[in-house]
Amino acid sequence: MNKLFINADGIEAFEKQHRINLINSIGGFKSVVLVGTKNQHAENLAIFSSLVHIGAHPPLVGLIFRPSPPERDTYQNILDTGFYTINHINSSFFKQAHQTSARYDAGISEFTEVGLTPEYKEAFQAPFVKESTIQLGVEFRDKFEIHLNNTTMIIGEITQIHIPKIFLNEDGFVDLTASDCITCSGLDSYHSTQQLDRLSYAKPNLPVTSLLKND
């Protein structure tokens, strides 16, 4: 198989959209979620493929926000209210989820525009996506400026989890394949998932074994 060699100068020389497509997809498959927020004027919904696991205790997750302007309603809503939701995307509504990336005017609800349903529960102050199988309520904890490219990482703590019991294993593992959560590559390519196996904790001098029950 012939391989291309592309150095830093070659990457920089690509046309802008070509370079964006290359770098956004070359890193592999990523989580893709809908982030729900609200302000005094409207409920906001935006698709993100930059969800990062920060730690399990406390349960922290990160999101990367691109430079402003243009103004980022989701970013400002998180800072103003301190609350947001993270909603997994299922194959039944991934096109509607993608449409939330359009730049709607401030004060217009993406929920309404794309045909998804805001849902409030357990006294949480931000809207969940009713159509989503797995929903997380997150509270803002910190932010960090990344000066290399003028982006910002928002870090939040998961304080609510809404998940059907059938997708949560006895040991706490979430079966994302069974829940029909999708993944993405690049900015516009969406994929279903298929689990190959779940493996035992790796230790020196011990063989890796499967944790899945045989049928």
Phi, psi and omega in degrees: 000121178285136180243141173279148170246120181236115179269183184300320179295323179294319177298315182294331184282344180297149170302148190308308184292325176298315180295319179299314180298319181296306187288328179288336182257338187292338181284350177104190183289146183226159169295144174226127187220164172255131180254122181255131176220176175208156171227191184290348183255325188199162170271139185242144178219130184216142180273139179226139173241024183242021180295129183234132172285124179260318180182163184260341182215094004287161183282097186246142175227153180240152173228140178261130177248132179287166184299150171245146002287166002292159182296139181254103183299318181300313180302310183293322178297321178296315180294322184286321186256331182083005183228142173202162178243150174241123187236122178294149182260131178258162184296340183286343183220028182292331178291320176295321178299317179299323183296338179293348178283350176295149183271082176285152178295151176302141181093352177260131182275123175295330175307309182294316186295324184258354176084031173252163191248121174288142182222130178246136180202158179053036175060021178281142192269004177236153184279135169273165173265114186301325183287347184281137180287318182240125186231139180237134170264127188233140177245134182299136178236325183193166173216150182226131176277132177255100191286341180300325180224016174063032174259172180228135172260123174263130178247130179230160178254129177288118180245349174219142174229128176239113186211135175299139184303328185293343181261002181246113181289164182299330181269007178096351181290134180266125179274088183291328179296313180295331182280356178070027173287141180257172176229178181216163169225142185066208182256352188214013182245121185245146189220144169278167184241155175218118181288130175277316181185170169232123193253156180291160178299128185284129177226148178302139173067014175237137180289147175284134180236162181278139176265354181280141179285137177286140178290000000 
